[in-house]
């Protein structure tokens, strides 16, 4: 028996919702933008193989791989439930670069745990497996937050709730929006990107953050595209993190002239996202970013829509 899971890339924060908002991405050309994990029967208790475009960036010692950590925690939780881990082989197809701002670690963790859960006949509920995903993600970023995990697993744009046992709730997205996602080819550590932020913010900034997030959620539910675009700004992280991303200011100016409705840093960067309402505009923005923002051969750019499906698991 074998199962294969695919977990899509995601945008953390989505500018307006620091640690509270996340969006899953799906390229319009149908190409995958995420990680795959296959789990299959094996004679040994555990085997991990890594393939894919960015497998060479992973630790050579499998015990330092986050997929192994996910496996160990899964087995521990399964044993607590009275279950018995099966002998298996896991294959991680690493298609997202590490430190890209596209939820790379969340992709590997979510795909691994979703595949393991299915392979063991779903011993964990959706909420239980998500809590385990969030705990694993916290080991990488330094704190537990779900703004990549939730959209990666559930799809759509997710608002973090963290009340009454509810992790997140989906926020309506605009069908007409194209999300141009561009990774420049360099890495920014999530931990380092958090260090650059101030320890506290003034009252005006806090009020502005709350107002913009509230207005964006209202606009999303009421279908007011113009209002949603107007407040899609980051007052907490972007003023500090923009200095970590070469060419950020030039890109903002250029895409504005090409019809962009909004632009922001994807997660902690260095990837950025640009919202466009027309495919023609999105295509022009994609071309400019490929020609001017990407720093090396590792970089890439995709025109995306919101991935409403999230993680998929199938038997193969």
KOLTOR-268894 format. One record per residue (C-alpha): x, y, z. Coordinates in nm, 2 decimals, decimal comma, always signed. Last residue first. Layout:
% residues N
+--------+--------+--------+
:     c1 :     c2 :     c3 :
+--------+--------+--------+
:      X :      Y :      Z :
...
+--------+--------+--------+
This chain:
% residues 316
+--------+--------+--------+
:     c1 :     c2 :     c3 :
+--------+--------+--------+
:  -0,12 :  +0,51 :  -0,56 :
:  -0,37 :  +0,60 :  -0,29 :
:  -0,45 :  +0,97 :  -0,28 :
:  -0,40 :  +1,27 :  -0,05 :
:  -0,47 :  +1,63 :  -0,13 :
:  -0,36 :  +1,93 :  +0,08 :
:  -0,55 :  +2,25 :  +0,01 :
:  -0,85 :  +2,25 :  -0,21 :
:  -0,93 :  +2,62 :  -0,25 :
:  -0,59 :  +2,71 :  -0,40 :
:  -0,61 :  +3,09 :  -0,45 :
:  -0,51 :  +3,18 :  -0,80 :
:  -0,16 :  +3,19 :  -0,92 :
:  +0,07 :  +3,36 :  -1,18 :
:  +0,41 :  +3,21 :  -1,10 :
:  +0,77 :  +3,34 :  -1,07 :
:  +1,09 :  +3,16 :  -1,01 :
:  +1,43 :  +3,21 :  -0,86 :
:  +1,70 :  +2,94 :  -0,83 :
:  +1,88 :  +3,07 :  -1,14 :
:  +1,97 :  +3,40 :  -0,97 :
:  +1,85 :  +3,73 :  -0,85 :
:  +1,48 :  +3,74 :  -0,96 :
:  +1,35 :  +4,10 :  -0,94 :
:  +1,43 :  +4,25 :  -1,28 :
:  +1,35 :  +4,02 :  -1,57 :
:  +1,13 :  +3,76 :  -1,39 :
:  +0,96 :  +4,04 :  -1,20 :
:  +0,89 :  +4,24 :  -1,51 :
:  +0,75 :  +3,93 :  -1,69 :
:  +0,52 :  +3,84 :  -1,40 :
:  +0,39 :  +4,19 :  -1,38 :
:  +0,31 :  +4,19 :  -1,75 :
:  +0,13 :  +3,86 :  -1,72 :
:  -0,06 :  +3,97 :  -1,41 :
:  -0,18 :  +4,28 :  -1,60 :
:  -0,31 :  +4,08 :  -1,89 :
:  -0,46 :  +3,83 :  -1,65 :
:  -0,67 :  +4,11 :  -1,50 :
:  -0,74 :  +4,19 :  -1,13 :
:  -0,38 :  +4,19 :  -1,02 :
:  -0,24 :  +4,11 :  -0,67 :
:  +0,14 :  +4,10 :  -0,63 :
:  +0,32 :  +3,86 :  -0,40 :
:  +0,67 :  +3,87 :  -0,27 :
:  +0,93 :  +3,61 :  -0,19 :
:  +1,21 :  +3,71 :  +0,04 :
:  +1,02 :  +3,70 :  +0,26 :
:  +0,88 :  +3,66 :  +0,62 :
:  +0,55 :  +3,54 :  +0,49 :
:  +0,51 :  +3,67 :  +0,13 :
:  +0,60 :  +4,03 :  +0,13 :
:  +0,34 :  +4,26 :  -0,02 :
:  +0,18 :  +4,41 :  -0,33 :
:  -0,16 :  +4,55 :  -0,41 :
:  -0,39 :  +4,64 :  -0,71 :
:  -0,10 :  +4,60 :  -0,96 :
:  -0,17 :  +4,79 :  -1,28 :
:  +0,17 :  +4,79 :  -1,45 :
:  +0,28 :  +5,12 :  -1,30 :
:  +0,22 :  +4,98 :  -0,95 :
:  +0,43 :  +4,68 :  -1,06 :
:  +0,73 :  +4,91 :  -1,12 :
:  +0,71 :  +5,11 :  -0,79 :
:  +0,67 :  +4,81 :  -0,58 :
:  +0,95 :  +4,63 :  -0,76 :
:  +1,19 :  +4,92 :  -0,71 :
:  +1,12 :  +4,92 :  -0,34 :
:  +1,18 :  +4,55 :  -0,31 :
:  +1,50 :  +4,54 :  -0,52 :
:  +1,70 :  +4,34 :  -0,27 :
:  +1,49 :  +4,20 :  +0,01 :
:  +1,62 :  +4,23 :  +0,37 :
:  +1,55 :  +4,61 :  +0,38 :
:  +1,18 :  +4,53 :  +0,31 :
:  +1,17 :  +4,35 :  +0,65 :
:  +1,14 :  +4,66 :  +0,86 :
:  +0,86 :  +4,86 :  +0,70 :
:  +0,71 :  +4,53 :  +0,59 :
:  +0,66 :  +4,39 :  +0,93 :
:  +0,39 :  +4,58 :  +1,12 :
:  +0,21 :  +4,83 :  +0,88 :
:  +0,14 :  +4,57 :  +0,61 :
:  -0,11 :  +4,68 :  +0,35 :
:  -0,41 :  +4,53 :  +0,19 :
:  -0,64 :  +4,81 :  +0,31 :
:  -0,71 :  +4,96 :  -0,04 :
:  -0,73 :  +4,62 :  -0,21 :
:  -1,01 :  +4,50 :  +0,02 :
:  -1,20 :  +4,83 :  -0,03 :
:  -1,18 :  +4,80 :  -0,40 :
:  -1,29 :  +4,43 :  -0,40 :
:  -1,60 :  +4,48 :  -0,19 :
:  -1,75 :  +4,13 :  -0,18 :
:  -1,92 :  +4,17 :  +0,16 :
:  -1,73 :  +3,89 :  +0,32 :
:  -1,39 :  +4,00 :  +0,18 :
:  -1,46 :  +4,36 :  +0,25 :
:  -1,54 :  +4,28 :  +0,62 :
:  -1,23 :  +4,07 :  +0,65 :
:  -1,02 :  +4,35 :  +0,50 :
:  -1,18 :  +4,62 :  +0,72 :
:  -1,10 :  +4,42 :  +1,03 :
:  -0,74 :  +4,36 :  +0,92 :
:  -0,70 :  +4,73 :  +0,84 :
:  -0,85 :  +4,85 :  +1,16 :
:  -0,65 :  +4,62 :  +1,38 :
:  -0,32 :  +4,72 :  +1,21 :
:  -0,41 :  +5,09 :  +1,23 :
:  -0,49 :  +5,07 :  +1,60 :
:  -0,16 :  +4,89 :  +1,67 :
:  +0,03 :  +5,14 :  +1,46 :
:  -0,13 :  +5,43 :  +1,64 :
:  -0,07 :  +5,28 :  +1,98 :
:  +0,31 :  +5,25 :  +1,93 :
:  +0,47 :  +4,91 :  +1,86 :
:  +0,68 :  +4,68 :  +2,07 :
:  +0,97 :  +4,44 :  +2,05 :
:  +1,07 :  +4,58 :  +1,71 :
:  +1,10 :  +4,35 :  +1,41 :
:  +1,45 :  +4,25 :  +1,29 :
:  +1,45 :  +3,94 :  +1,50 :
:  +1,15 :  +3,81 :  +1,33 :
:  +1,32 :  +3,81 :  +0,99 :
:  +1,62 :  +3,63 :  +1,15 :
:  +1,39 :  +3,35 :  +1,28 :
:  +1,22 :  +3,32 :  +0,95 :
:  +1,55 :  +3,29 :  +0,77 :
:  +1,57 :  +3,48 :  +0,44 :
:  +1,70 :  +3,29 :  +0,14 :
:  +1,78 :  +3,41 :  -0,21 :
:  +1,63 :  +3,30 :  -0,54 :
:  +1,40 :  +3,59 :  -0,61 :
:  +1,08 :  +3,40 :  -0,53 :
:  +0,78 :  +3,56 :  -0,71 :
:  +0,41 :  +3,50 :  -0,65 :
:  +0,17 :  +3,67 :  -0,88 :
:  -0,18 :  +3,64 :  -0,72 :
:  -0,46 :  +3,69 :  -0,98 :
:  -0,78 :  +3,82 :  -0,84 :
:  -1,11 :  +3,77 :  -1,02 :
:  -1,23 :  +3,50 :  -0,79 :
:  -1,21 :  +3,72 :  -0,49 :
:  -1,16 :  +3,53 :  -0,16 :
:  -1,40 :  +3,44 :  +0,11 :
:  -1,24 :  +3,39 :  +0,45 :
:  -1,19 :  +3,04 :  +0,59 :
:  -1,19 :  +2,98 :  +0,96 :
:  -0,89 :  +2,88 :  +1,18 :
:  -0,78 :  +2,68 :  +1,48 :
:  -1,11 :  +2,64 :  +1,66 :
:  -1,07 :  +2,48 :  +2,00 :
:  -1,29 :  +2,74 :  +2,16 :
:  -1,06 :  +3,02 :  +2,04 :
:  -0,75 :  +3,01 :  +1,82 :
:  -0,91 :  +3,20 :  +1,54 :
:  -0,65 :  +3,22 :  +1,26 :
:  -0,81 :  +3,35 :  +0,94 :
:  -0,76 :  +3,12 :  +0,64 :
:  -0,76 :  +3,21 :  +0,28 :
:  -0,83 :  +2,90 :  +0,07 :
:  -0,69 :  +2,56 :  +0,13 :
:  -0,73 :  +2,33 :  +0,43 :
:  -0,38 :  +2,19 :  +0,48 :
:  -0,17 :  +2,47 :  +0,33 :
:  -0,42 :  +2,73 :  +0,44 :
:  -0,39 :  +2,61 :  +0,80 :
:  -0,02 :  +2,54 :  +0,81 :
:  +0,10 :  +2,87 :  +0,67 :
:  -0,09 :  +3,11 :  +0,91 :
:  -0,08 :  +2,84 :  +1,18 :
:  +0,15 :  +2,97 :  +1,45 :
:  +0,35 :  +2,79 :  +1,71 :
:  +0,68 :  +2,97 :  +1,79 :
:  +1,04 :  +2,94 :  +1,69 :
:  +0,99 :  +2,92 :  +1,32 :
:  +1,12 :  +2,56 :  +1,27 :
:  +1,01 :  +2,40 :  +1,59 :
:  +0,68 :  +2,59 :  +1,57 :
:  +0,61 :  +2,42 :  +1,24 :
:  +0,61 :  +2,08 :  +1,42 :
:  +0,36 :  +2,21 :  +1,68 :
:  +0,14 :  +2,35 :  +1,41 :
:  +0,13 :  +2,02 :  +1,23 :
:  +0,04 :  +1,83 :  +1,55 :
:  -0,24 :  +2,07 :  +1,61 :
:  -0,35 :  +2,02 :  +1,25 :
:  -0,36 :  +1,64 :  +1,30 :
:  -0,58 :  +1,68 :  +1,60 :
:  -0,82 :  +1,93 :  +1,43 :
:  -0,87 :  +1,71 :  +1,13 :
:  -0,92 :  +1,40 :  +1,35 :
:  -0,64 :  +1,16 :  +1,41 :
:  -0,64 :  +0,78 :  +1,36 :
:  -0,69 :  +0,82 :  +0,99 :
:  -0,63 :  +0,47 :  +0,85 :
:  -0,26 :  +0,46 :  +0,92 :
:  -0,16 :  +0,55 :  +0,57 :
:  -0,41 :  +0,84 :  +0,58 :
:  -0,25 :  +0,99 :  +0,89 :
:  +0,10 :  +0,94 :  +0,76 :
:  +0,01 :  +1,11 :  +0,43 :
:  -0,14 :  +1,41 :  +0,61 :
:  +0,15 :  +1,42 :  +0,85 :
:  +0,41 :  +1,43 :  +0,57 :
:  +0,22 :  +1,67 :  +0,34 :
:  +0,17 :  +1,91 :  +0,63 :
:  +0,52 :  +1,90 :  +0,75 :
:  +0,68 :  +1,93 :  +0,41 :
:  +0,45 :  +2,22 :  +0,31 :
:  +0,48 :  +2,39 :  +0,64 :
:  +0,86 :  +2,40 :  +0,61 :
:  +0,83 :  +2,56 :  +0,26 :
:  +0,56 :  +2,81 :  +0,36 :
:  +0,63 :  +3,04 :  +0,07 :
:  +0,86 :  +3,28 :  +0,24 :
:  +1,16 :  +3,13 :  +0,06 :
:  +1,36 :  +3,01 :  +0,36 :
:  +1,39 :  +2,66 :  +0,21 :
:  +1,31 :  +2,63 :  -0,16 :
:  +0,99 :  +2,45 :  -0,26 :
:  +0,99 :  +2,13 :  -0,47 :
:  +1,11 :  +1,89 :  -0,21 :
:  +0,98 :  +1,54 :  -0,31 :
:  +0,99 :  +1,37 :  +0,03 :
:  +0,98 :  +1,00 :  +0,01 :
:  +0,87 :  +0,81 :  +0,32 :
:  +0,93 :  +0,43 :  +0,37 :
:  +0,72 :  +0,23 :  +0,61 :
:  +0,69 :  -0,01 :  +0,90 :
:  +0,36 :  +0,06 :  +1,06 :
:  +0,31 :  +0,26 :  +1,38 :
:  +0,09 :  +0,08 :  +1,64 :
:  -0,22 :  +0,25 :  +1,79 :
:  -0,31 :  +0,28 :  +2,16 :
:  -0,39 :  +0,65 :  +2,14 :
:  -0,06 :  +0,73 :  +2,32 :
:  +0,11 :  +0,51 :  +2,06 :
:  -0,03 :  +0,73 :  +1,78 :
:  +0,09 :  +1,04 :  +1,95 :
:  +0,44 :  +0,90 :  +1,97 :
:  +0,43 :  +0,77 :  +1,62 :
:  +0,32 :  +1,11 :  +1,48 :
:  +0,59 :  +1,29 :  +1,68 :
:  +0,86 :  +1,06 :  +1,53 :
:  +0,72 :  +1,10 :  +1,18 :
:  +0,70 :  +1,48 :  +1,20 :
:  +1,06 :  +1,49 :  +1,33 :
:  +1,16 :  +1,27 :  +1,03 :
:  +0,98 :  +1,50 :  +0,79 :
:  +1,16 :  +1,79 :  +0,96 :
:  +1,50 :  +1,65 :  +0,85 :
:  +1,77 :  +1,64 :  +1,11 :
:  +1,74 :  +1,26 :  +1,17 :
:  +1,78 :  +1,22 :  +0,79 :
:  +2,14 :  +1,33 :  +0,82 :
:  +2,23 :  +1,49 :  +0,48 :
:  +2,04 :  +1,80 :  +0,58 :
:  +1,82 :  +1,95 :  +0,30 :
:  +1,95 :  +2,19 :  +0,04 :
:  +2,01 :  +1,92 :  -0,22 :
:  +1,65 :  +1,82 :  -0,20 :
:  +1,56 :  +2,15 :  -0,37 :
:  +1,46 :  +2,04 :  -0,71 :
:  +1,31 :  +1,71 :  -0,60 :
:  +1,42 :  +1,39 :  -0,41 :
:  +1,46 :  +1,29 :  -0,05 :
:  +1,44 :  +0,94 :  +0,08 :
:  +1,34 :  +0,84 :  +0,44 :
:  +1,33 :  +0,49 :  +0,57 :
:  +1,16 :  +0,37 :  +0,88 :
:  +1,08 :  +0,03 :  +1,05 :
:  +1,24 :  -0,17 :  +0,77 :
:  +1,05 :  -0,41 :  +0,54 :
:  +0,86 :  -0,13 :  +0,38 :
:  +0,50 :  -0,03 :  +0,30 :
:  +0,46 :  +0,31 :  +0,14 :
:  +0,44 :  +0,68 :  +0,23 :
:  +0,48 :  +0,94 :  -0,04 :
:  +0,53 :  +1,31 :  +0,04 :
:  +0,49 :  +1,59 :  -0,22 :
:  +0,59 :  +1,95 :  -0,18 :
:  +0,44 :  +2,28 :  -0,32 :
:  +0,39 :  +2,47 :  -0,64 :
:  +0,27 :  +2,22 :  -0,89 :
:  +0,22 :  +2,33 :  -1,25 :
:  -0,14 :  +2,37 :  -1,35 :
:  -0,08 :  +2,69 :  -1,56 :
:  -0,29 :  +2,89 :  -1,32 :
:  -0,04 :  +2,83 :  -1,04 :
:  -0,22 :  +2,73 :  -0,71 :
:  -0,16 :  +2,92 :  -0,39 :
:  -0,28 :  +2,88 :  -0,03 :
:  -0,35 :  +3,20 :  +0,17 :
:  -0,27 :  +3,29 :  +0,53 :
:  -0,40 :  +3,54 :  +0,79 :
:  -0,33 :  +3,58 :  +1,16 :
:  +0,05 :  +3,58 :  +1,20 :
:  +0,05 :  +3,94 :  +1,06 :
:  -0,28 :  +3,99 :  +0,89 :
:  -0,27 :  +4,29 :  +0,65 :
:  +0,03 :  +4,18 :  +0,44 :
:  -0,10 :  +3,83 :  +0,35 :
:  +0,05 :  +3,72 :  +0,69 :
:  +0,17 :  +3,39 :  +0,55 :
:  +0,14 :  +3,32 :  +0,17 :
:  +0,11 :  +2,95 :  +0,10 :
:  +0,27 :  +2,68 :  -0,11 :
:  +0,05 :  +2,37 :  -0,17 :
:  +0,07 :  +2,03 :  +0,00 :
:  +0,06 :  +1,71 :  -0,21 :
:  +0,01 :  +1,37 :  -0,04 :
:  +0,09 :  +1,03 :  -0,18 :
:  -0,03 :  +0,70 :  -0,04 :
:  +0,12 :  +0,36 :  -0,07 :
:  +0,00 :  +0,00 :  +0,00 :
+--------+--------+--------+
